[in-house]
Amino acid sequence: MHVQAQDNDVWHVNFVDEDLSNALTKLSLLSETNIIFSPDQIGDRTVTLSFTGSTAEILLRLLSETGMGFKDRNGQFVLYVPRRKEARYFIRGYVEDDETGERLTSAHVLETGSGIGTSTNEFGYFSLKVPGKTAHLRVSYLGFITDTTEVSIAGDVINIRMQKSLTLKEVVIYSDKKDRYHVVSLDGEKIRPDGIESAAGLGGEFDLHQYTVQLPGVTTGTDGIGGINIRGGNNDQNLVLMDGVPIYNPTHAIGVLSVFNPYIINDAQLSTGSFPARYAGRLSSVMDVHTKEGSYRKWGFTGGIGTLSANALIEGPIVKDKVTLLIAGRIFVPQSFLRKLSVNDKEKNGVKGFTNYTFNDVNVKLNAVLSSRDRIYLSYYRGKDTYKDVTEQKTFTDEVRLFETFDKSLEWGNSVGILRWNHELGARTFSNLTLTTSQFSLQSLDVIDFKATVLTDPRYTIEGFVHREFKSRIEDLAIKWDVDHMIGARTKLRFGISMTRHYFKPKSIAFDDQAEIEGFVVDEGTIDDALFAGLFVKAGEYGLYIEDDMQITSKLRANGGLRISAFSNGSKTYFNPEPRLKLTYSVSDKLSVEVAASRMVQYIHLLTSSGIGLPTDLWVPSSEKVKPQTAGQISTGAVWSPESHLSLGWQIYYKRMHHLTQYKEGASFLLKEGAVEAGIIDAADWENKVVQGEGVAYGSEWQAKVHYSKWDASVNYTLSKSERKFDKLNFGNPFPFKFDRRHNVSATGSYHFNQIITATANWTYGSGSPITLAESKFLYPGSGAFLPLAILEIGERNGYRLPAYHRLDLGISATWHRPKAQHTLNFSLYNAYGRRNLLYVTLTRDSEAQVFENRQFSVLPFIPSLSYQIRL
């Protein structure tokens, strides 16, 4: 070794098999410059070099074969080993139930080494970027045992099987700092079957609708009648999806029960404040329900009967692990005795006839695994409600004998068909192509037959009929393509396109025994839908969206997107941008905050002519005269979990709605009572009977959940206000929305005595809902009128309020297992303290006192229920 100083900070060195650490030390002494390094970095390397140059130039040659580098820090040279850019690999697969092969949606998947995590999509699929060819995945899902699985990156799709837990009540969330991608989301309520089953409602039913009305921000009519209203929106402004397909009437029994058989629900997500760009078509909320696929590994049966319904489900593999079949059905139990009870009741009132109501629904699903990358899903749903009332009465006087038959019937229902193809385009891309059809139809028929004989002249007999019919039908044919693409460990992109063809078929007709319609002389037997084959409106709805879910930092996550929607009806076409943004900031492992903003557009309108939600509803499209409904909403909130068993949530929101549509004062699509002239009302008339206005809704929602030992409880409180303003209604003055309840409280609790017995209690309170009342009524004889005319003086629109609504439901259930079956017996008390909650108020005339008075009506008193369920 030889080192020699030169002029102008140039040095000459001559090293022969010199230890690198010694060479660096000597260069430091020669140049009088600190060279900082770690002996662990150098190891036992040797160097041979003869060179003349500056200190930096000599360092470059000394380190050229080592892979090391150096930096000049204020005249000092610091040696370092550059970090190698680790190769990253994509791992993808499915999370499924080990027992049935059913895919699990929204399961949390965490790579423990890197702390990178994600969640499965609605088909149980995930894609994750990991640093090595071997990964340790920790998977958690409600009701299943959390486990860690070692997987190798071999390029194949993997299936992670999870085993059910009979004791776990919640997902285990780890506080490992590396799990930096798990934050509490405020954009919705995740609903799973065990949650629904913890809150048995009317008739002992485990029902999605009855569970939903207990959540913050959700209001409804008395005893659930009339559907649900969320954050000041109409019930038609809720997007209810069955496996991605809209359901136009999501309830049975005028809003008491959901159309979703509880046996077929896999999970559901209710979003009220933040709407990803993939959702469109409604203003107020999204209820996204995923139904079960059916077991791929063994045949099973679930059956049950209760006070209101009897359910059954059978599922199993046609080809094990390849093809599965699921069939479920439900019927209304009281139909077996309701008709007989009504016959006896009418006879007590001196008339003949009967009243009957029933509903039924059926679900059929056939799914096939074509390959590790391809699956086909075929499903069908049909549900129907039927109401019929027949009354025969006789009126005998000294002068006439009158025989009358009143026949009223009402039928409504939904049907849905779905063909879906899942295909994995690559390690990072998942595709879903869907063809769907959705239909809703309603028919109301009111027929009066009469025969009158004059006793003074038996030859003089008058007989005839009056026929009134209302029909509403909407049919959709749709195709959509959705793609999930994982860009990197922190970014997931979703985009898609959709096209829907709407067919609107409204009809209202009235005629009597002497009527002619379009040149045809008609009677009761000749009315036929063929007369209305050409009376329909068709429209097209189109959408294109892109959505980005990005982990910006370890604490900040963003979900932003843009949807471009279009609607075409005849010569009029609308285009609308719909931006969406949600930011979630994790302040700590226990506290997260969120802010969200969205714009929504709704191109179809629901016209309702009944204040209590009877399904005489007419779906109509936007047109040149009637603009699409739009809404803009901003919201913010926080979730704080100070302890593992306690969670507190809070949100505030403000929403403005434009071009809300409803009937003019006194207008209806239904033909009025009284003397009837033959006529048809079709799709061409409705635009002249409606008005459009504005709406505003704002409020605050609070939620507390606790799980401690054997106790589970939650308390929800909503303080809100919602108003409407139409230039041609209520003299142009603002008025309360009909479901504007200032205060809403729901408290639920359960106590698990042991593995078998559980007791539940649910208490609900709501401020009185607004109502419009007649302030006076008088009889005007008129000029030459045979009967006096009743004149009503109506008060301010929704100017009165019903008394506050409150109700307590109690229940106790027992679940026990046998080697091949699980049994559940449930006893419940609906409205346990017998509160007479008002449904509506009407002005009636007391025939004895000859005065008018407001008469109050309530529906559901104290009702005990018993239900039984078996699972094989």
Secondary structure as UniProt FT lines:
FT   STRAND          2..5
FT   TURN            8..9
FT   STRAND          11..19
FT   HELIX           20..31
FT   STRAND          35..36
FT   HELIX           39..42
FT   TURN            43..44
FT   STRAND          46..53
FT   HELIX           55..62
FT   TURN            63..67
FT   STRAND          69..73
FT   TURN            74..75
FT   STRAND          76..80
FT   STRAND          89..97
FT   TURN            98..100
FT   TURN            105..106
FT   STRAND          108..111
FT   TURN            112..115
FT   STRAND          116..119
FT   TURN            122..123
FT   STRAND          125..130
FT   STRAND          134..140
FT   TURN            142..143
FT   STRAND          147..152
FT   STRAND          158..162
FT   TURN            177..178
FT   TURN            180..181
FT   STRAND          189..191
FT   HELIX           193..197
FT   HELIX           202..204
FT   HELIX           208..212
FT   TURN            213..214
FT   TURN            216..217
FT   STRAND          218..220
FT   HELIX           222..224
FT   TURN            225..226
FT   STRAND          228..230
FT   TURN            231..232
FT   HELIX           235..237
FT   STRAND          238..242
FT   TURN            243..244
FT   STRAND          245..246
FT   STRAND          251..252
FT   HELIX           253..255
FT   STRAND          257..258
FT   HELIX           262..264
FT   STRAND          265..271
FT   TURN            277..278
FT   STRAND          285..291
FT   STRAND          300..305
FT   STRAND          309..319
FT   TURN            320..322
FT   STRAND          323..332
FT   TURN            333..334
FT   HELIX           335..348
FT   TURN            349..350
FT   STRAND          352..371
FT   TURN            372..373
FT   STRAND          374..396
FT   STRAND          400..426
FT   TURN            427..428
FT   STRAND          429..454
FT   TURN            455..456
FT   TURN            458..459
FT   STRAND          461..486
FT   STRAND          491..504
FT   STRAND          507..512
FT   TURN            513..514
FT   STRAND          516..517
FT   TURN            518..519
FT   STRAND          520..521
FT   TURN            524..526
FT   HELIX           529..532
FT   TURN            533..534
FT   STRAND          537..551
FT   STRAND          556..569
FT   TURN            570..571
FT   STRAND          572..586
FT   STRAND          591..602
FT   STRAND          604..608
FT   TURN            611..612
FT   STRAND          617..621
FT   STRAND          629..643
FT   TURN            644..645
FT   STRAND          646..663
FT   TURN            665..666
FT   STRAND          679..681
FT   TURN            683..685
FT   HELIX           686..689
FT   STRAND          690..708
FT   TURN            709..710
FT   STRAND          711..725
FT   TURN            727..728
FT   HELIX           730..732
FT   STRAND          735..736
FT   TURN            738..739
FT   STRAND          743..752
FT   STRAND          757..766
FT   STRAND          770..771
FT   STRAND          774..780
FT   STRAND          789..794
FT   TURN            797..798
FT   STRAND          800..801
FT   STRAND          805..818
FT   TURN            819..820
FT   STRAND          821..830
FT   TURN            831..833
FT   STRAND          838..846
FT   TURN            847..850
FT   STRAND          851..858
FT   STRAND          863..871
//
